[in-house]
Amino acid sequence: MAILRADRRFRNSGRVYCGLRVIDGNQPGLSGRWRLGVASVSPRRLDFRRRWWRVLGDCPPIEVLAVHGPPRAPFGDEILKLPGSVVQLQTPVAVLEWSLNRRYQSAAFARLKVAHLESAEETAG
């Protein structure tokens, strides 16, 4: 029952529980450490609000240029921390890792309306 409510909430609001971190570059409001929170997914944009922080937890909107996959499974201490598998997001200033439950990935990618590339190497060549 809770899963059905979560699915309906995502379809209606575009908000999903997730984790974000920077792996290359400098994205305002994020760092190289995993931050957990809720992202509102809209075309070419993520509005991320960190968990536990009401006033200071927001980071500026994140412009998404592309999603790089395929998703990888969390490993090490990520297994206990992250809500699901991990993909890379290309922004104008950084490369991020985005972790979300696999059940929401295809809908979230469709909502972003950006290129979904199967490997990062495809963009380099």
Backbone as a ProteinNet text record, in pm:
[ID]
protein_1_A
[PRIMARY]
MAILRADRRFRNSGRVYCGLRVIDGNQPGLSGRWRLGVASVSPRRLDFRRRWWRVLGDCPPIEVLAVHGPPRAPFGDEILKLPGSVVQLQTPVAVLEWSLNRRYQSAAFARLKVAHLESAEETAG
[TERTIARY]
81.3	0	86.4	191.3	279.4	350.9	385.4	452.7	359.3	232.1	136.2	119.3	114.9	103.8	226.9	345.6	469.2	470.4	426.4	419.5	323.8	208.5	108.9	162.3	230.2	288.7	392	476.8	577.7	511.9	413.6	345.5	281.6	225.5	157.4	252.7	354.4	440	576.4	624.1	758.7	867	829.8	928.4	967.2	1099.8	1150	1263.1	1264.8	1372.5	1497.6	1610.7	1731	1856.7	1970.5	2099.2	2175.2	2252.5	2333.4	2472	2572	2706.5	2781.6	2883.9	2967.8	3083.9	3110.4	3229	3332.1	3290.5	3385	3327.1	3408.9	3362.8	3317.3	3233.9	3187.5	3042.5	2951	2808.2	2765.2	2719.1	2676.7	2574.1	2593.7	2502.1	2533	2628.2	2664.1	2814.7	2858	3001.1	3027.1	3146.7	3183.6	3122.6	3059.2	2990.8	2846.3	2793.4	2653.1	2564	2466.9	2362.5	2229.8	2151	2021.3	1911.8	1807.4	1696.6	1590.2	1515.6	1406.4	1433.2	1422.9	1440.4	1306.6	1274.8	1161	1215.9	1166.1	1216.9	1125.6	1185.3	1111.8	1203.1	1153.1	1238	1370.4	1481	1618.6	1654.1	1583.6	1607.2	1574.2	1659.8	1633.5	1633.4	1530.9	1528.7	1547.4	1663.9	1701.7	1694.9	1629	1618.8	1676.1	1782.4	1848.9	1762.4	1778.7	1707	1754.3	1663.8	1686	1704.5	1732.8	1755.6	1637.8	1567.3	1450.5	1489.2	1564.4	1595.9	1723.6	1829.2	1958.5	1981.2	1883.6	1904.6	1886.2	1829.5	1809.7	1940.7	1955.3	2067.6	2005.8	2081.3	2025.6	1977.5	1881.2	1833.8	1950	1941.2	2046.8	1998	2068.9	2036.6	2101.4	2022.8	2071.9	2079.8	2198.5	2219	2201.9	2244.5	2235.7	2244.7	2193.3	2203.4	2292.8	2394.6	2485.1	2459.3	2451.3	2427.9	2522.6	2500.4	2388.7	2404.6	2294	2301.5	2397	2467.4	2552.9	2490.7	2519.3	2470.5	2555.7	2496	2576.2	2675.4	2790.4	2887.7	2943.9	3006.8	3063.8	2957.4	2990.4	2894.6	2776.4	2782.8	2669.7	2547.8	2571.2	2461.8	2363.8	2415.9	2329.3	2272.9	2337.2	2301.1	2206.3	2229.1	2159.8	2027.9	1932.2	1800.5	1794.7	1900	1895.1	2017.9	2004.9	2119	2158.2	2277.6	2341.7	2366.1	2329.7	2361.5	2437	2498.4	2568.8	2483.6	2488.2	2420.4	2525.1	2511.7	2600	2528.4	2593.6	2541.6	2639	2605.9	2699.9	2833.6	2835.2	2956.9	3014.4	2945.9	2992	2933.4	2989.9	2932.1	2890.1	2764.1	2709.2	2675.9	2669.6	2610	2474.9	2373.3	2235.5	2185.8	2148.3	2098.7	1949	1873.6	1731	1684	1570.6	1513.4	1492	1530.9	1523.2	1381.2	1281	1142.2	1105.4	1176.8	1146.3	1238.5	1342.3	1442.5	1386.1	1317	1270.1	1173.3	1085.5	992	1066	1167.5	1245.1	1323.9	1385.5	1460.5	1366.6	1248.1	1151	1107.3	1091.1	1049.3	1158.1	1285	1395.9	1402.3	1360.7	1362	1500.7	1601.5	1738.7	1788.3	1903.4	1962.4	1998.5	1970.2	2010.4	2110.4	2236.4	2344.8	2386.3	2403.9	2434.1	2572.8	2668.3	2801.1	2861.7	2942.1	3008	3103.4	3159.1	3254.8	3191.2	3058.3	2990.2	2999.3	3002.4	3007.4	3147.4	3249.2	3389.2	3430.6	3372	3413.9	3340.3
-119.1	0	126.5	127.5	244.2	265.8	156.7	167	231.6	192.9	252.2	401.1	439.6	582.3	658	599.8	664.1	680	579	587.3	698	704.7	806.7	946.5	960.2	1090.6	1133.8	1040	1076.9	1119.4	1044.1	1080.1	1218.1	1251.1	1379.1	1495.3	1473.8	1585.5	1588.8	1473.8	1468.2	1469.4	1449.8	1450.4	1307.7	1289.3	1156	1165.8	1071.2	1061	1012.2	1079.3	1044	1091.4	1058.9	1107	1170.7	1275.4	1344.1	1372.1	1366.6	1409.7	1450.5	1533.9	1580.6	1483.1	1442.3	1359.5	1432.5	1540.5	1620.6	1760.6	1862.2	1999.5	2054.7	2158.8	2225.1	2267.1	2198.4	2228.3	2300.2	2426.8	2498.9	2420	2415.2	2346.2	2199.4	2143.2	2002	1988.5	1869.8	1842.5	1699.4	1651	1515	1410.6	1454.2	1361.2	1345	1224.9	1200.1	1287.5	1350.1	1425.9	1359.5	1329.1	1265.6	1369.5	1353.3	1448	1414.5	1516.3	1500.6	1593	1537.8	1617.6	1629.1	1749.8	1772.7	1770	1676.4	1653.9	1723.9	1808.4	1876.1	1882.9	1926.9	1927.2	2001.4	1927.6	1979.2	2038.2	1998.2	2062.1	1970.1	1979.2	1915.7	2025.3	2028.1	2114.4	2020.9	2029.4	1933.9	1999.7	1932.5	1978.6	1869.4	1903.6	1803.7	1761.7	1637.6	1580.1	1642.4	1664.6	1715.9	1866.2	1931.7	2075.9	2145.7	2225.1	2293.3	2425.3	2509.5	2641.4	2638.9	2577.4	2580.7	2462	2374.4	2251.7	2261.1	2369.5	2381.2	2412.1	2361.3	2403	2467.7	2551.7	2617	2512.1	2547.4	2452	2398.7	2271.2	2204.4	2185.8	2246.8	2228.8	2099.1	2009.6	1879.3	1879.6	1846.3	1841	1700.1	1598.8	1459.4	1365.7	1245.4	1136.9	1031	987.3	883.5	755.6	644.4	515.8	414.1	289.6	230.8	249	232.7	248.5	146.1	189.8	97.6	75.1	-39.8	-70.7	2.3	43.7	101.5	-2	44	-49.1	9.1	-78.2	-35.2	21.6	134.6	194.5	259.4	274.3	327.6	236.3	106.9	10.1	43.7	84.2	116.3	257.4	345.1	486.4	525.2	472	522.4	451.2	524.1	465.2	371.5	366	278.2	291	248	247.2	390	402.4	531.4	554.5	673.1	717	848.8	888	1015.9	1119.8	1242.3	1356	1455.6	1503.6	1608.7	1741.5	1836.2	1971.9	2065.8	2193.2	2284.6	2299	2275	2299.4	2177.2	2062.3	1945.9	1816.8	1706.6	1573.8	1525.8	1485.5	1441.7	1293.8	1230.7	1098	1116.5	1048	1059.4	920	899.3	769.3	778.8	690.1	682.6	540.2	509.5	376.4	344.3	225.3	183.7	196.2	178.4	184.7	322.3	428.3	564.9	613.8	538.3	588.6	622.6	532.3	560.5	678.8	687.5	800.2	930.5	926.2	1047.2	1092.3	998.8	1034.5	1095.7	1036.7	1089.5	1231	1253.5	1384.7	1489.5	1448.3	1542	1590.2	1504.5	1537.8	1578.5	1497.4	1518.2	1387.4	1394.4	1273.8	1175.1	1047.3	940.8	854.6	869.1	799.1	676.6	565.6	439.8	434.4	511	512.5	649.9	687.7	818.3	828.7	715.5	716.7	764.3	743.4	782.9	933.7	1012.2	1157.3	1204.8	1127.6	1169	1149	1050.4	1016.9	1084.2
0	0	0	82.8	88.9	-43.7	-112.7	-241.9	-344.1	-343.9	-436.7	-410.1	-282.9	-248.5	-295.8	-277.7	-321.6	-473.3	-546.5	-692.8	-736.5	-673.7	-707.9	-675.6	-561.8	-524.6	-627.3	-673.7	-772.8	-903.9	-949.6	-1074.6	-1064.6	-949.9	-932.9	-908.4	-826.1	-782.4	-850.6	-898.4	-955.2	-849.4	-723.3	-614.7	-579.1	-556.8	-527.3	-424	-330.6	-232.6	-305.2	-281.8	-357.2	-284.3	-342	-294.2	-409.3	-379	-480.1	-424.9	-512.8	-477.4	-603	-585.4	-695.5	-713	-837	-861.8	-947	-1013.4	-1091.2	-1107	-1082.2	-1094.7	-960.2	-965.9	-845	-863.5	-796.4	-804.9	-677.1	-686.7	-567.1	-486.3	-354.5	-265	-243.6	-319.4	-305.7	-290.2	-245	-230	-274.8	-247.9	-282.3	-189.9	-82.9	8.9	-32.9	-11.1	-42.6	44.1	-17.2	51.9	17	119.4	98.5	112.5	33.5	40.2	-61.6	-99	-195.1	-312.8	-433	-554.6	-625.6	-667.9	-756.8	-898.6	-977.1	-1112.1	-1212.2	-1296.6	-1403.4	-1525.6	-1640.5	-1759.6	-1738.8	-1760.5	-1751.9	-1615.4	-1509.8	-1380.4	-1263.2	-1160.6	-1030.9	-925.7	-842.9	-725.7	-606.9	-543.4	-439	-302.4	-210.2	-72.2	16.5	88	171.3	288.4	326	438.8	569.2	661.1	795.9	802.2	691.6	694.8	629.1	705.1	650.6	583.5	652	599.2	516.2	568.9	502.8	409.5	398.8	324	174.7	125.7	-17.8	-87.8	-206.5	-290.5	-413.7	-481.8	-601.1	-701.2	-786.1	-886.9	-970.4	-1002.9	-1079	-1222.1	-1317.3	-1458.8	-1505.7	-1561.2	-1606.5	-1758.6	-1810.6	-1954.7	-2009.6	-1932	-1978.1	-1859	-1878.8	-1780.6	-1842.1	-1768.4	-1815.8	-1737.9	-1806.6	-1743.3	-1801.6	-1785.9	-1713.4	-1562.8	-1488.7	-1343.4	-1282.1	-1178.6	-1102.7	-966.1	-909.7	-775.6	-672.4	-561.7	-453.5	-402	-352	-295.1	-166.2	-86.2	41.4	133.4	197.1	291.3	219.8	86.3	10.3	21.2	35.7	39.8	151.4	265.1	378.9	372.4	297.5	296.4	183.3	63.7	-54.5	-81.9	-143.6	-169.4	-289	-371.7	-488.1	-574.3	-699.3	-790.2	-829.3	-889	-911.4	-1060.5	-1108	-1244.1	-1234.8	-1344.3	-1347.7	-1420	-1367.9	-1429.7	-1475.7	-1597	-1648.2	-1631.1	-1562	-1548.2	-1619.2	-1635.2	-1701.6	-1628.8	-1496.7	-1418.7	-1349	-1355.2	-1279.1	-1334.1	-1285.9	-1305.9	-1167.5	-1154.6	-1027.4	-1034.3	-917.3	-907.8	-840.2	-894.3	-847	-814.6	-690.8	-646.7	-620.6	-684.4	-656.6	-680.2	-623.7	-635.4	-782.9	-823.3	-963.3	-1019	-936.6	-984.2	-1037.3	-993.4	-1037.3	-1149.4	-1181.9	-1275.3	-1412.5	-1476.6	-1612.6	-1613.3	-1514.4	-1507.4	-1479.6	-1393.9	-1363.2	-1485.3	-1557.6	-1678.2	-1782.5	-1798	-1893.8	-1853.4	-1724.6	-1675	-1696.1	-1688.6	-1710.4	-1855.6	-1949.1	-2092.5	-2142	-2106.5	-2154.5	-2215.9	-2281.7	-2340.1	-2230.3	-2254.7	-2163.2	-2237.7	-2201.8	-2270.3	-2192	-2261.1	-2192.9	-2133.2	-2185.7	-2123.5	-2137.9	-2041	-2043	-2160.5	-2207	-2318.1	-2447.9	-2463.7	-2586.5	-2608.1	-2500.7	-2514	-2543.9	-2504.8	-2526	-2671.8	-2740	-2875.3	-2978.4
[MASK]
+++++++++++++++++++++++++++++++++++++++++++++++++++++++++++++++++++++++++++++++++++++++++++++++++++++++++++++++++++++++++++++

